[in-house]
Amino acid sequence: MNTYDLIIIGGGAGAFAAGIKANELGKQTLIVNGGLPAGGTCVNVGCVPSKILVHAGEVIHQAKNHGIPGIDIEVKNVDFKKVIEHELGMVEMFRDEKYTKVLKNLEHVTFVEGRASFTGEKEIVVDGEKYIAEKFVIATGSTANVPSIEGIREVGYVTHIEALALTEQPNEMVVIGAGPVGLELAQIYARFGTKVTILQRGERIFPHGESDLITQLHKVLEEEGITIHTKTEAKSVKIEDGKKVLTFSVDGQEQTITVDEILLASGKTANTAELNLEVVGVEVNDRKAVVVNEHFETNVPHVYAVGDVTNLPMRLETTAGHEGSLVAENIFTDKKNKIEYNEVPYAIFTDPGYASVGLTEDAQMERDGVCACRTVPFTSIPKAGIIGRTEGMIKMGIDPKTKVIVGVHILAPNAADLIAEAMVLIKNKNTIDDVLNSEPVFPTLSEVMKYVSLSFTKDLSQLSCCI
């Protein structure tokens, strides 16, 4: 009879997590997936494929720039097409293992492919078939923005989706936008040998990050050969002699650049246009995102939403998954789960990477009017010197009265791994004294947490190893 306890619209991390939890609770659930294959952005065109290419780029870069006297390594050949084929094969394997096979074990969950739209208060239609449910979760994610550049649609462009599947490597590429997606893909392609230029509308790349660390990341990327222009505006693009000629301004001064490909990485818009939300009365904001409260509830009592389709802070795929699990519990139990987003880390998987959790210095100043912050360069970290990776730094902010850690920001190799300890420290409201009473392994990059905690009271240059 196509009637369910719960209908989930979407097929990504949030949708699957909600479906798994609903299945555990014994609720008859329908997942309707339209657009990308099962698994959504992360496994298909996001986290998984991009990190495969990040790793490949690191291997190339490390071979050429290992910095160890007496070792000469030659990169004989880089077959870009073969690397992409390997990446796409890995994506298929991950999708099969983590989504297709998982679905087969969810006895209360039905999965259908197709575009869903509301046709009534508690009714949707998918390819002409009607489905009814008491509760709904919208988890349709978001899509890359196409900025207003004259001629861009006629000339053509790629987003992260196409950039992760190109079989022919462009000789020259311009990346419009310097958020996590733009920065990661810019470095990936540059390390494969593409001449890359980044155009950022704002005054600096990734404006949400800790400014001195992001400034250092900017410097590192430029030292690798990536050209970065800030305070830019892309105006128009045309084809000349088979190339794409982009006109843009920098601080009001007009310039042109000729490239093989244009990568758009200037934000995303929530995927709500085809859902026909006005029929059910669900509120959306100016980004077309579904407006929800801290418990993932919309203004319509039986409709909920999670992930990038909402007005909630965008973090990692794991956050969408967590939201999915929590919303299913909220729907079918008396719980009122929510997420403290300030305790959720995020990362940019460049090399060095940038990772952050908690408040930046600017955010703490805005909230409290005061900040006790310390920055420690990786020249002070023994393991960084051992492996020749001293370009990084760590910054910590604490409450000056209680010494409770309120923010940690790291620029380092594998920063996304290092931030895990900081996540726990902030979640548990630990103080720097708690860190000082710990004994991290020497020599490791994980010692940075103790070093930065020590810097509040000690001169690090006067301390021995194994502090």
PAGU-851840 format. One record per atom (N, C-alpha, C, O): x, y, z. Coordinates in steps of 0.05 Angstrom, whole numbers, plus 5000, padded with zeros to 4 digits. Layout:
<rs>
XYZ...
</rs>
This chain:
<rs>
501649765000500050005000501750255000500650475003504450234997506250474996505850665020506050905017505350545043504950705067507150635087507650395092508450835099510750795116510550955141509051155143512050875161512351035185513951285180513451495190516051245163517851465157518751455127519351235117518751685115519951705088522251895090522052125100524551805080527051965080527552045051527851865034527752295045528352385018531252465016532152655029532752305001535652344999537052075002535851885012539552054994540951804995543851825004545451644998544452035019547152075029547551975057545951815067549552085071550251995098547952045117547351865133546752275117544552335135542152155131540952065150541552115105539251945099539651655108537951535120542051545102542651275110542751235140541751045151543951435154544051415183541251415195540651265214539451585184536751595194535351335188533851235205535851225165534550965157535550735175533950565183538150735181539250515198538050535226537250335238537850775237536750805264533750735264532850605282532250825243529450755242529050455240527250345251530850325225530750035222531149905249529849705256533150005265533649895292531149925310530649765327529650135305527250185321524750035310522550065321525149885289523049725277520949875262518749785259521750105251519850275236520050225206522150215195517750195194517650155165518450415151517150625154520650405136521850645126522350625096523150415086521950845082522550865054524751085050524451305060526951005036528951195028528651244998528651054982528251494991527951574962530451724954531051944964532051614936534551734928534351834899533851674881534852094895534852204869537552344864538752454883538452354840541052484834543352304835543552114819545252344854547652184856546951894864544751854875548651704859548251424868548051414898548651604912547251184908547051144937549651224951551851154942549351364973551651464987552051764985553451885001550751884965550752174963553552284956555152154943553952534964556352674957558952554967560852514952558952484993561552415005562952174992565252194984561551954989562851714978563151734948564951624936561351884934561351884905563052114893564652064875562652354903563952584891565052784912565253024907565752674935566652854957569052734971571252704961568552674997570752595015572452365004574852385004571252144995572751914987574451954962576851924963573252034940574952074916576952294919579252264909576252514932578152734934580552654951582852734946580052494972582352414990584052204976586452184983582952054958584651864943586552024925588951964923585552244913587252414897589152584913591452634905588252664937590052814955592452634962594752734961591952384968594152204975596052164951598452164954594852124927596552094903598252334899600652314892597152574902598652814899600952844920603052934914600352754944602352754965604752574959607052644964604152344947606252154939608052284919610552274921606952414898608452554878610152774890612552794885608952934907610253164919612553074938614753184937611952874954613952774973616352654959618652684967615852514937618052404922619952614911622352584910618752834903620353054891621553244912623453384907620353244936621053444956621453324984620653455004622653094986622952955012625053095029624853075054626953225017628953385032630953225048632253335065631352965041633252805056635852785040635852675017638052885050640552875035641352585029641152415047642352535005643352274998641352094985641951874977638852184984636752024971635652174946634652394949635952044924634952164898632751984887633351764878630352094886628051944876627052074851626652314850626651914830625652024805622751934800622151694802620952124794618252054787618252014756618252214741618351774747618751714719616251784702616551884680613951734713611551774697609151804715608851664735607351994707604852024721602651994700602252164683601251774702598951724683596451814697595151674712595652064691593352184704590852024700589351984719590351934675587951774670587851524687585751454697590151384690590151144705589651194735588351034748590651424745590151494773587151544777585951454797585851684758583051734760581451474758579551444773582251294741580851034739581050884765579150754774583450894778583750774805581950894825580650764841581751164825580051314843577151224840575751174859576251214815573451144810572850854818570650794826574750684814574450404823574250384853572650234863575750544867575650544897572950654906571850554925571950854892569350964899567150754896565450724913567250604874565250394870565450184892563350084901567850114900568249914921567050024948565649874962567750274955566650394980563650404979562350344999562550494956559650514954558250244958556250224971559450034946558349764948558449664977556549554987560749704990561149605017559549755038558349635056559450015035558350185057555450265052554150375070554350215028551650295023549950075010547949995021550849974987549249764974548849514991546649424994551049415003550849175019549449235046548049065057549849475056548449545081545449545078544049455095544549645055541649645049540449375051538149335060541849175041540748905040540148785068538648605071541448895089541048795116539048965132538748915156537849155119535849325133533049215127531849295107532049045144529548905138527049085137525149015124527149305151524849485152525049725132523349895132527249725116527749955098527449875069528549675060525850035055525550005026527050235012526950465022528450174991530050374977529150404948528950204934528450644940527650694912529250924900529951114915529850904874531151124860529151294846527151194835529551554847527651744834527452004848528152024872526452204834526052474846523452484861521352414850523552574885521152584902520152874903521753064903517552914903516353174908513753134923512352944919513153334941510753314957508353374940508353564924506253214944503753264930501453294950499153344942502153274975500153304997501553335023504053315024500053375044501253425071503053195079505153235090502152945074503652705082503952515058503852275061504352635034504552475010506652584991506852824987508152404979510052474958509452304933508152094935510552394911510452234887513252204876514852384875513851954867516451894855515951744829514851524829516651874807516151754780513351654777512851434767511451814786508651754783507451574804505051534805509151464822508151294843507851454869509551614876505551414882505051564907505951404932505651164933507051554951507851434977506951614999506951854998506051485021504851625044506451555069507351325072506751745087508151695112507151885134506052095128507451805159506751975181508952185186508352405195511452115181513752285185515552295161515652105146516952525157518752555135521452675145521452845163523552585132526252715136527252795109527452635091527953045106529153155081532153155085533253275104533553015067536452995069537652995041539252815034536953185025537653194997540253334991541053344967541653445011544253555007544253824992542253964992546453884979546754144965548354104939549553894934548254314922549554304896551254554893550554764903553454524878555354744874553954984860552454944841554555224870553555464858554855514831557155454826553355634813554455744788554256044789552056164787556556184794556456474797555556614772555656504750554856864775553957034753556357144737557257364742557356974719559557054702558657044673557656844664558857264659557857284632559157064615561657054613557556904602558556694584559256434596560056244582559056404623560056164636558555914628559755704624555955934624554355704617554855624588554855384581555355814571555855754543558655634539558955454523560555744553563355654550563755384564565255214555562455344587562655104602564655124625566355294626564254944644565854934669565654664681564154494671567154614702566854374718566454454747567354664756565054284762564854304791566554084803568053944788566454054829567953834841567153564830568753374829564653534821563753274811565353194786566352974785565453374767566953314742569953314747571453164734570953494765573853514769574953254781577353204777573353094794574252844806574052614786574652384793573152674761572852464742574052524714573652374695575452754712576652824687578752614679580452544695578652524655580652324646582952454630584952334625582552714623584652864610585453094627583753264634587953094635588853304654589153574639590553584619587953784650588354044637591254154643592354114664592354294623594954414627594754654645596554714661592554804642592155044659589255044668587354984654588955124694586255124705585955374723587855444737583655494723583055704742580855594761578855484752581255644787579355554807578055804819579355974829575455814817573956044827572755974854570855814856573956074875573156014902575455884918576855714907575755964943578055864959577055764986578255815007574855604985574055455008575455185008577255144992574555005025575854735026575954594999578054484992573754594984573654444959575654574939577154424926575554834936577254964918580254934924581854884906580954954950583754934958584754644954586954604944583154454962584054174959584454104929586553984922582554164912582754094884584954254870586254154852585354504878587454664867590154534872591854504854590654444897593254324903593554044890595653974881591353894889591453634876592353664847594353544838591053844832591753874804594453994800595953924782595254184818597954304816600054094820602154094806599653904838601653704844601853494821603853364818599753474806599853304782601053454758601553324737601553714761602953854740601354064726602354204708598754104733597154314721597954584733598454614757598054784716598555064725595955174735594055204720595755224761593255294775593255584785595255674796591055724780590655994790588055984806585955884797588156094830585756114847584756404848586356584852582156444844580956714846579056704870577156554870579656874890577956884914576757164916578157364915574157164920572657424921573457584946573657824945573757454969574357584994577257674996578857634978577957775020580657875025582657655030585057705027581757425037583657205041582256935036579756915036583856735031582756465027581556375053582356455075579656205051578156085073577856285097579156255117576156485093575856695113574856605140575056755160573756365142572656275168574756165186574256125210577156115176579255995192580856195209580456435207582556085226584356255242586256395224587856275209586256665225587556825204590556775201591456755178592056755222594956725219595656445207597656425193594056245214594555975202593755975173595155845157591556105166590756105138592656275122593156205098593756485133595856635119598256465113599456485091598956295132601256115127600555905106602255835089598155805106597255615085597455745057598355625038596455995056596656145031599556155021600056114997601356215039604256235032605255965022606655955001604555745035605455475027604455404999605955304982601955464994600755404968602155564945602655454924602655814951604055974931606955874926607955884904608255784948610955674945610955414928612955344916608655274927608455044910607855114881607854934864607455364875607055454848604255524841603655584818602355524860599655604855599455904857600356024877598256034837597756314838595156374851593056254844595156554871592756624886592156914884593857084891589856984875588957264874586557294893584657144891586657484912584457544929583257814921584357964905580957874933579458114926578958134896579458344883577957914885577557894856574557874850572857824867573957934825571257894814571457784786572557914768570457544782570357424755568157544740565857554749568757654716566757814701565657674677563157664673567357564660566357444635568357234625570657234633567357054608569056854597568156794568565756804561570156744551569556684523571656484512573656424525571056374489572856174476574456314455573456464438577156274456578956374435580956154429582356064447581056064404582955864395582755604412584755484419580255534419579855294434580455314464580155114478581155544473581755594502579655764514578155904501579455754541577555924555578956174566580956144581578056404558579256654566577456794586575256884580578456804611576856924633577857204639580157244643575957384640576557664648575657694677573457634684577557804693576957854721578358104731580158204718577458204754578758434765580058364792578958204807582258494798583658464823583958744835585358914824582558794857582559064869581759274848582759504848579859204830578859384810580459394785579559524765582759264784584459264760583759014743583958794753582959064718582058844701584458684690586458794682584158414690586158234679584658014663582257974666586257864648585157624634587057384639589457424644585857154638587456904641586356704621583956674618588156564607587356364587587956084599590156024606585855914599586155654612584655444595583155494577585255194603583854964591581154914605579254824592581154964631578754894646578255094669580055214680575655134675574855304697573355134717571454994711574355134742573154984764571655174782572855364793569055124785567355294802567255174830566454944834568155324850568155234878567455454897568755504917565255604889564555844904561955804920560155964918561855584935559555544953557455354941557755264918555455304957553355114949550555224955550255394972548655104941545755174946544354914953544754704940542654934973541154694982539254584960538154744945539154324959537454194939534554164948533653964957533054384944530254384952528354464929525954444932529554544906527854664885525754474874523554564867526354214874524454024861522653884882521053714874522953954907521453814928518553904931516853774944517854134919515154244920514354284950512154214958516154414965515754444994513454635000512354615022512654804981510454984987507854834991506054945004507654594980505154444984504754365013502554365023507054305026506854225055507354455073506854435097508454675062508854915078511454935093511655085113513454785085516054785098517555045091517755125068518655175111520055435108522955385098524355205108523755545079526555555070527655835072526056025072530355865073531556125075532356225047531656105027533956445047534756565021536756385006537256434982537956195019539755995006538255754997539455554988535655765000533755544993534155315012533255095007535455365035535855155055533455125073532055325079532854875081530654825099531354935127533454875138529555095137530055215164529155015185526854935186531054945203530454755224531454875251533155055251530354775273531354845299533554655308534454485292534454675332536754515342536054215343537854055346533454155342532653875343531953765315530753555312532653915294532353845266529353855257528653725237527754005272524954025266524454265248525554485252522754235227521954465211519554595224518754515246518454795210516054925221513554745217511454815228513854525203511654335199512154095218514253965215510354035237510953845258511853565249513353435264511053475226511753195218514053185198514652975187515253415192517453435173520053525187520053725201522153375182524753435194526853455171526253385148529153555177531253565157534053555170534353655192535953445156538753425166540653465143539953435119543153525150545353545130545453815116544354015126546753815093547254065078544754195067544954425057542554055067540054175057538854375077537054525071539954375102538854545123540454795127542554845115539454965145540855205153542855155176544055345187543254905184545054845205547954885196548454885171549854915214552654955206553654715189553154485196555054775167556154555150558754465163560554625167558954215168561454105179562353875161562953915137562553635172563553405158561253215152559053235162561953015135559952805129559052665154556752585157560852635174560152495198558052655214556452535228558052915211556053075224553253025213551352995227553053015186550552945174549652675182547252625188551452485184550752215193549752215222547752085228551052365239550252385267547452515269545752425284547052725253544452855252542252655244540052655255542952485224540952295215540152095237537752035240542151995252541551815273539851945295537951835305540652195302539252335323536452405316534652395332535952485290533252565283531352335284529052365291532352095276530551855277529751795306527451725312531651825324531051785353529051995362527151935377529452245354527652465362524752415352522852465366524552305328521952255316520452035331518052065336521851815337520451585347520851525377519851325387522151705391522451675420521851945433521152135419522151955459521652215473524252385474524252595488526352305461528852445463528652715447527152745428530352905456530653155442533653205436534853395445534653015420537553035414538253285398536653385383540653375403541753595387544853575387545953415401546053735370548953725368550154005376549054205368552253995392553654245399555754285376557954175377555054445357556754475333559454605339561354565324559554745361562154865368564154655376566554705377563154415383564954195391565554005368566953805371564554075344565053905321567354015304567354245296569453855300571753955284571153955254569253815245572654095239572554085210575454105200577254175215575854035175578554025164578554085134576654045120580854195125581454225097583754045091585854065104583453855073585453645068587453735047588153585028588553975051590854055036593353925050593053775069595653985040598153885053600154115054601254185033600654235078599454155103596454215104595454385090595154065121592254095124591654295146593354365162589154385145588154575166585854435180584054335167585954435206583654325221583054505245584854625256580554505253579754695273577354585289575654445278577354655314574954595331574754815352576754905363572354895358571855105378572055375366571755415342572555575383572555855375575255945364577355875375575156105343577556255335577956485353576256545370580256615351580756855368578657065363577657185382578057115338576057325332573357255344571957425355572556995342569956915353569956935383567857015394572156865396572156895426572057185434570757245454573457355420573357635426570557745423569657915439569157655402566457745397564557655419562757795427565057395428563257285448563857385476561957455491566457395483567157445511568557715515568757815538569457835494570858095497573758055506575058255511574557815508577357755517578157485506576557305502580857455501581857195492584657155502586357345500585256925512587956845519588756645498587856415499590556715479591256545457594256525454595756705460595156295446597956245440598356095414596755915408600356175399600956045374603855925376605656075383604155675369606755545369607455445341605955295330609655535330610555435304611655155307612655075328611455005285612454725286615454715287616554495289616854935284619754935289620354855318622654785324618454885335618754815363618154515369618554425392617154375350616254095354618353905343618853905319619653745360621853575351621153395328622753375309618853265328618153085306617853235279618553125258616953475280616753635256619453685244619753675219621453735261624153775251625353515240626753515220624653295253625653025245624752965217626352855201622253015210621152945184621253185164620253155142622353405173622653635155620053765148619753865125618153775167615653905162615054115183613254095199616654325182616554535203614854775194614854985207613454745171611854975161609255015176607955225173608454825193605954835207605955005232608055115240603655025244603355165270600755085283598954975270600655135309598155075325597455315341599255455351594955375343593955595360591755495379589955345371592055575403590055495424588955745438590455925444586355735443585155945459583955835484582755615483584255975506583155875532581556095545581856335539579856025564578556215581580656315601581656145616581256575602583456665619582956625649584856625664580456595656579756565685579956275693580956205715578856095677578655815685580755635672581055405680582155735651584055575636582755355619584155185608580055365617578655175600579255225570579255465562579955025555580555045527578055105511576154945513578055315495575655385480576055365450574055365434578555345441578955315412581755215406583755295419581955045386584554945377584554935346582654845334586755035334586855065305589654975297591655065308589854795278592354665271592754685240591054625224595254765233596154745206598554555206600654615217598254315194600254105197599753875178597453855168601753715173601153455159599153305176599453275200597153195163595153035176593753185199593253075220593253435194591853605215589153485223588353505246587753365204585153245210585353025230583452985246587652885231588052675252588752805278587752715299590453015278591353135303589053275317589153305342587053375303584953525316583153355333581653465349583353095330581552915346581952955376579952955391584452985385584853025414583653285423582453295444583953495407582753755414579753735416578553865433578553585398575553545399574753445426572753545438576153245436575453125462575953325485574353345503578153465483578853665504576653875506575853955528575753975483573654185484570954075492569554195507570353835482567753705490567653665520565553695532569853585532569953525560570553765578570753745602570953995565571554245579574154215596574254305619576154085584578654055597580254315598579754495582582054335617583754565620586554505609587154275603588254705606590954655598592454495619594354355612591654515644592954345665592454045660594253885665590053985650589553705643591453605621592453375622592053775602593953705580596753675592598153495584597453865609600153855620600653615638602953535642598553495648598853245664598752995647598752775657598853025620598852795602601652745592603452915594602152505582604752425572604552315543604452075539604552495523604452405496607052265488609152315500606852095468609151945459611152145446610352315431613752105452615852255439617452075420617951845427618152165396617352415384614952375365615052195348612852525369610552515352609452805347610052985363607952835326606753095321604453145342603753375347603452935354601352965374602253115399600653205415604853145402605953305424605153605422605453745442604253685399603653965395601654065416601754295424599853895424597753975444599054045470598254235484601053895478602453955503604154195501604354365519605554225478607254455474605654715474606554905487603454725461601854965460600655025488600355265495600054825503599054865530601254975548600755145565603654875544605954975560606555265553607555415570606055345529606755615520605355835535606156065534603155765549601755965565603356045589602856265600605155875598606555935623609655905620611055985639610655795598613455735595614555855569613055905550617255895569618655965545619655705533621455575543618355625510618955355499621855325491622955105490623255545484625955525476627855455499630155375494626855465523628455395546627855115557628755055579626354965542625554695552626954475536627454515512627554255549628754025536626553865522624153915524627453645508625553465496624053315518624753325542621953175510620353005529619453165553619853085576618353395547617453575568615053475584614153605603
</rs>
